[in-house]
Amino acid sequence: MDLKSQIRHVPDFPKPGILFYDITTLLRSPQGFAATIEALATPYLGQGIEAVIGIESRGFILGAPVAERLGAGFIP
C-alpha cells in the first residue's frame, strides 16, 4: 500500500506558503492505519524496546499502537 497516497495535502495552511500534511485521511482507513503501524513497528521488533515515547499529537496517535505491537509500554 502506498501510504503517501493516503495523506491529504492542504496548501497554504495555516498560512500562505505552508503545505500541511493531513494524516486524518490515512488514519480513517483501516488498511492504511494498520499498514502505518506495521511499517513503524517492524524495524524494531525483537530489539528489546521497553517503552515508546509519543511526542505531541501524532506521536500520541501512532505511538500507543506501535508500543502495543512491540510489547512495550507507552509514555505520552
C-alpha positions as CSV (number, residue, x, y, z in Angstrom):
1,M,0.0,0.0,0.0
2,D,1.3,3.4,-0.9
3,L,0.9,5.3,2.3
4,K,1.8,8.7,0.8
5,S,-1.2,8.5,-1.4
6,Q,-3.4,8.2,1.7
7,I,-2.3,11.6,3.1
8,R,-4.2,14.7,2.1
9,H,-2.1,17.8,1.1
10,V,-3.6,21.1,2.2
11,P,-1.7,24.0,0.6
12,D,-1.4,27.4,2.3
13,F,-2.4,26.1,5.7
14,P,-2.2,27.5,8.3
15,K,-0.7,30.4,6.3
16,P,0.4,31.0,2.7
17,G,3.5,29.1,1.6
18,I,2.9,26.2,4.1
19,L,1.9,22.7,2.8
20,F,0.1,20.9,5.6
21,Y,0.1,17.1,5.5
22,D,-3.3,15.9,6.9
23,I,-2.9,12.3,8.2
24,T,-6.6,12.0,9.2
25,T,-7.3,10.6,5.8
26,L,-4.7,7.9,6.4
27,L,-6.0,7.2,10.0
28,R,-9.6,6.7,8.9
29,S,-8.6,3.9,6.5
30,P,-8.4,0.6,8.5
31,Q,-5.9,-0.8,5.9
32,G,-3.9,2.5,5.9
33,F,-3.8,2.7,9.7
34,A,-2.7,-0.9,10.0
35,A,-0.1,-0.6,7.3
36,T,1.3,2.5,9.0
37,I,1.6,0.8,12.4
38,E,3.2,-2.2,10.8
39,A,5.7,0.0,8.9
40,L,6.7,1.9,12.0
41,A,6.9,-1.2,14.3
42,T,8.6,-3.8,12.1
43,P,12.1,-2.4,12.1
44,Y,12.1,-2.5,15.9
45,L,10.6,-6.0,16.6
46,G,12.9,-8.1,18.7
47,Q,15.1,-5.2,19.8
48,G,14.1,-5.4,23.4
49,I,12.4,-2.0,23.4
50,E,10.8,-1.4,26.8
51,A,8.9,1.8,26.1
52,V,7.8,4.0,23.1
53,I,7.6,7.8,23.7
54,G,5.0,9.6,21.7
55,I,5.7,13.3,21.4
56,E,2.8,15.7,20.6
57,S,-0.5,14.8,18.8
58,R,0.8,12.5,16.0
59,G,3.0,10.7,18.5
60,F,0.1,10.1,20.8
61,I,-2.0,8.7,18.0
62,L,0.7,6.4,16.5
63,G,2.9,5.7,19.5
64,A,0.5,3.7,21.5
65,P,-0.4,1.1,18.8
66,V,3.3,0.8,17.9
67,A,4.2,0.2,21.6
68,E,1.5,-2.5,21.8
69,R,2.8,-4.2,18.7
70,L,6.3,-4.2,20.2
71,G,5.1,-5.5,23.6
72,A,6.4,-2.3,25.1
73,G,4.9,0.4,27.4
74,F,3.8,3.8,26.1
75,I,4.9,7.2,27.5
76,P,2.9,10.2,26.2
